[in-house]
């Protein structure tokens, strides 16, 4: 009989093992066997807790998306009175936070984005993530620019965050994880 309270612990361990497997083998070569080997668990546990590999991959991506939201909310709680410009800065910092920029998270995000073009359930998660980012940006942007520029500037900042994140995630160019958020913040300053 399983121990009471183990489910959240086991799920977290499997999500962490999935991140590691994707980092080591890529999304296409990540299997139930590679995940379970890293987690030190039997293959049946994935079916028990998630229903299968696909649902575990979705849970792993959901974990990364939720981490973005949690990071932003945590940063907002640290400050009493945040201006809309500061709120955008915190949003930028959240997207470039340590949990989002580790190699295993970066590889998983990049694999996820590539696979989302062909997988309806992953595309749904990408759309949720994209809408949330745009909504968060737009909330503050409408206080910083004229009404007729809000959508364009919000899309611009969202594209800048995603684009610079991708460029810095590959770690092979002039853009690094320290420079990317600074460039995004300079864009906000220029508004």
Buried (B, 14 or more C-beta within 10 A) or exposed (E): EEEEEEEEEBBEBBBBBBBBBBBEBBBEEBEBEBBBEBBEBEBEBBEEBBEEBEBBBBBBBBBBBEBBEEBBEEBBEEEEEBEBBBBBBBBBBBBBBEEBBEEBBBBBBBBBBBBBEEBEBBEEBBEEBEEBBBEBBBBBBBEBBEEEBBBEBBBBBBEBBBBBBBBBBEEEEEBEBEBBBEBBBEBBEEE
